[in-house]
Amino acid sequence: MNHVNTKIIKGHMPVYIALLALVLAAMWMLSRCSHPQQTSVAATFGHPAGDTLAVAIEMSPLTYAYSGDTVAGFDYEMLRAICADHNRPVVFQPFAPLEYALKGLKNRTFDLVVANLPATSRLREEFGTTESIFTDRAVLVQRANPADSAAIITNTRQLDRQEVWVADGSSLQSRLEHLAAEAGQTIIIKSDPKYSAELLGIMVHQGCIPRAMINETVARQLKSDYPDLDISLPISFSQFQTWIVRKDDSELLRTLNDWITEFKSTPAYSALADKYMM
């Protein structure tokens, strides 16, 4: 499958920000470009009893978002359908910064983390990664018309000595590090556990940070809400996106892989792809 070109979920951003405010006071941050305190979602969520699958799922337009009063999202609908097909109870805990979901996975609060995660070798070393869910690539997000037109980056060689933000814990940081090493550059890479990829894009729009590197699926959604953003420069090739489990949970990983492979061959998967990716 080619990299994702997601349809717009109308009106998702105001609701998304409102939800996000529950865990990181997002509205206060967005109005002041400051650094609020963050509470771990894992600390407020208890693993359910029995065989219920506890899932930490990223709040983003593609993965898990509200459309009116209905929850929507490609990953959310896919996993919910898979679990329904196999009579597996499932409960979803939305999250924003990836750090907290990964901590919750490691301490067994969650069984599965569903997010926009490329299946890199670094990720495979630390976690069990499922079969590919879809493909995506990383792009540079910057303002299309900054006050200083010379600040616009049109090729990766111009990233030398430039500040680029990435979501904390994201594998995109290693991609930037490798890019800098290959080109003999010094790229100023910044991150903060309080800021998800989507919030970084909003902060670029507001002029709080100069640029960010995020996955194209998220970037396209941001572009639809903030037309002043430029997302035209790809930073990586297309990569398989995956879900992750604990490294020692091989039984769950095998089960999920079987279910994912089976589901991807069905009309239901094709319908989801048409709904979100065409």
C-alpha positions in Angstrom: 0.0 0.0 0.0 1.3 3.5 -0.8 1.9 5.9 2.0 -1.2 7.3 3.6 -3.3 10.1 2.3 -5.9 10.4 5.0 -9.4 11.9 4.6 -10.2 14.8 6.9 -12.2 14.0 10.0 -14.4 17.2 10.1 -14.1 19.2 13.2 -11.6 16.8 14.9 -9.1 19.3 16.0 -11.2 21.4 18.5 -12.4 18.2 20.2 -8.9 16.7 20.1 -7.4 19.7 21.9 -10.2 19.6 24.5 -9.5 16.0 25.2 -5.8 16.6 25.4 -6.4 19.3 27.9 -7.4 16.6 30.4 -3.8 15.4 30.5 -1.5 18.2 29.7 -3.4 21.6 30.0 -3.0 22.0 26.3 -5.1 25.1 25.9 -2.9 26.9 28.3 0.2 25.8 26.5 -1.1 26.7 23.1 -2.0 30.2 24.1 1.3 30.9 25.8 3.9 28.6 24.2 5.0 27.6 27.7 5.8 24.3 29.4 3.0 22.9 31.5 3.3 19.9 33.8 2.0 16.6 32.5 0.3 13.8 34.4 1.0 10.2 33.3 -2.1 8.6 31.8 -0.7 5.2 32.9 -0.9 6.3 36.5 -4.7 6.8 36.3 -5.5 3.6 34.4 -5.8 0.1 35.9 -5.5 -3.0 33.8 -8.9 -4.7 33.6 -9.4 -8.2 34.9 -9.6 -11.4 32.8 -8.6 -11.6 29.2 -9.6 -8.0 28.3 -7.0 -6.5 26.0 -5.8 -3.1 27.5 -4.8 -0.8 24.8 -3.0 2.6 25.0 -4.1 4.4 21.8 -2.7 7.6 20.5 -5.0 10.6 20.1 -4.6 11.7 16.5 -7.0 12.1 13.5 -5.9 8.9 11.9 -5.6 6.7 15.0 -8.3 7.8 17.5 -10.4 10.9 17.4 -13.9 12.2 17.8 -16.1 13.0 14.9 -19.1 14.7 16.4 -20.1 12.5 19.3 -18.6 9.3 17.7 -15.1 7.9 18.2 -13.4 7.3 14.8 -9.9 6.4 13.5 -8.3 3.8 11.2 -6.4 2.0 13.9 -9.2 2.2 16.5 -11.8 0.8 14.1 -9.5 -1.9 12.8 -8.5 -3.2 16.2 -12.1 -3.0 17.5 -13.3 -5.0 14.5 -10.5 -7.6 15.0 -11.3 -8.1 18.6 -15.0 -8.4 17.8 -14.3 -11.0 15.2 -12.4 -13.1 17.8 -14.6 -12.4 20.8 -11.7 -10.7 22.6 -12.8 -8.0 25.1 -10.9 -4.7 24.6 -10.6 -1.4 26.4 -9.0 1.7 25.0 -7.0 4.3 27.0 -6.3 7.4 24.8 -2.9 9.1 25.3 -0.9 11.9 23.9 2.8 11.8 24.7 4.3 8.5 23.7 6.5 8.3 26.8 3.6 7.5 29.1 2.1 4.8 26.9 5.5 3.1 26.7 6.0 3.2 30.5 2.5 1.7 30.9 3.4 -1.1 28.5 6.6 -1.9 30.3 4.9 -2.0 33.8 2.1 -4.1 32.4 -0.6 -1.4 32.8 -1.2 -1.9 29.0 -0.9 -5.0 26.8 -0.7 -3.1 23.5 0.3 0.4 22.3 -1.4 1.6 19.1 0.3 4.7 17.6 1.9 6.1 14.5 5.1 4.0 14.9 7.5 3.0 12.1 8.8 -0.5 12.4 12.5 0.4 12.8 15.3 -1.9 13.9 15.6 0.2 17.1 11.9 -0.3 17.9 12.2 -4.1 17.3 15.1 -4.3 19.7 13.0 -3.0 22.6 9.5 -4.2 21.8 7.6 -6.8 20.0 6.3 -5.3 16.7 3.3 -6.6 14.9 2.7 -7.1 11.2 2.5 -3.9 9.2 -0.7 -2.0 9.6 0.0 0.5 6.8 2.9 2.5 5.4 3.9 6.1 6.1 6.9 8.5 5.9 8.3 11.4 7.8 8.1 15.0 6.6 9.4 18.4 7.7 6.6 20.7 9.0 7.4 24.4 8.8 5.6 27.7 8.2 5.1 28.3 4.5 5.5 32.1 4.9 7.8 32.9 7.9 8.8 36.4 8.6 12.3 35.5 7.3 11.9 33.8 3.9 15.5 32.5 4.2 14.3 30.3 7.0 12.3 28.0 4.6 14.0 24.6 4.3 13.7 23.2 0.8 16.2 20.3 1.0 17.8 18.3 3.8 21.2 19.9 3.3 19.8 23.1 4.7 19.1 21.5 8.1 22.7 22.0 9.2 22.7 23.9 12.5 18.9 24.2 12.4 16.5 23.4 15.2 14.1 20.5 14.5 11.6 19.2 17.1 10.4 15.6 17.3 7.9 13.8 19.6 9.7 12.5 22.6 10.5 8.8 22.4 9.9 8.8 18.6 12.1 6.8 16.3 12.2 9.8 14.1 14.9 11.2 16.3 17.3 8.4 15.3 16.4 9.1 11.7 17.5 12.7 12.1 20.7 11.7 13.9 21.6 9.3 11.0 20.8 12.0 8.5 23.1 14.4 10.2 25.9 11.9 10.5 25.6 10.9 6.8 25.8 14.5 5.7 28.4 15.6 8.3 25.9 18.1 9.7 24.9 19.3 13.2 21.1 19.3 13.5 19.8 20.7 16.8 17.2 18.1 17.8 14.7 19.0 20.5 11.9 17.1 22.2 9.7 17.4 25.3 7.6 14.6 26.9 4.7 17.0 27.1 4.4 17.5 23.3 2.9 14.9 21.0 3.6 15.1 17.2 0.3 16.8 16.5 1.0 19.5 19.2 4.4 20.1 17.7 2.7 20.8 14.4 0.3 23.3 16.0 3.2 25.0 17.8 4.9 25.4 14.4 1.7 27.0 13.1 1.7 29.4 16.1 5.4 30.3 15.7 6.4 28.8 19.0 9.0 26.5 17.4 10.6 26.8 13.9 9.9 23.3 12.5 9.1 19.7 13.4 9.6 16.3 11.9 6.4 14.2 12.0 4.7 11.5 10.1 2.9 12.5 6.9 -0.5 11.2 8.0 -0.5 13.6 10.9 1.0 16.4 8.8 -1.7 16.1 6.2 -4.4 16.5 8.9 -2.6 19.5 10.3 -2.3 21.0 6.9 -6.0 20.7 6.4 -6.6 22.7 9.6 -3.7 25.1 9.2 -3.1 25.9 5.5 -0.1 28.1 6.4 2.0 25.0 7.1 4.4 23.6 4.6 4.8 19.8 4.6 6.4 19.3 1.2 9.8 18.1 2.2 10.0 14.3 2.9 12.7 13.3 5.4 12.4 9.5 5.1 11.3 6.8 2.7 8.0 5.1 3.3 8.1 2.8 6.3 5.8 0.1 7.7 3.7 1.3 10.6 3.2 -1.1 13.5 1.6 -1.7 16.9 3.8 -2.8 19.8 3.6 -5.2 22.7 6.2 -6.1 25.4 9.2 -8.0 24.1 8.4 -11.0 26.3 4.7 -11.2 25.3 5.4 -13.5 22.3 2.0 -15.3 22.6 0.0 -12.1 22.2 2.3 -11.0 19.4 1.7 -14.2 17.5 -2.1 -14.0 18.0 -2.2 -10.3 16.9 -0.1 -11.1 13.8 -2.4 -13.9 12.8 -5.5 -11.7 13.3 -3.9 -8.7 11.5 -2.9 -10.8 8.5 -6.4 -12.4 8.3 -8.2 -9.0 8.7 -6.0 -7.3 6.0 -7.4 -9.8 3.4 -11.0 -8.9 4.1 -13.4 -6.4 2.5 -13.6 -4.7 5.9 -10.0 -3.7 5.8 -10.4 -2.5 2.2 -13.4 -0.4 3.3 -11.4 1.2 6.1 -8.5 1.9 3.7 -11.0 3.6 1.3 -12.5 5.6 4.2 -9.3 6.9 5.6 -6.5 6.6 3.1 -8.0 7.5 -0.4 
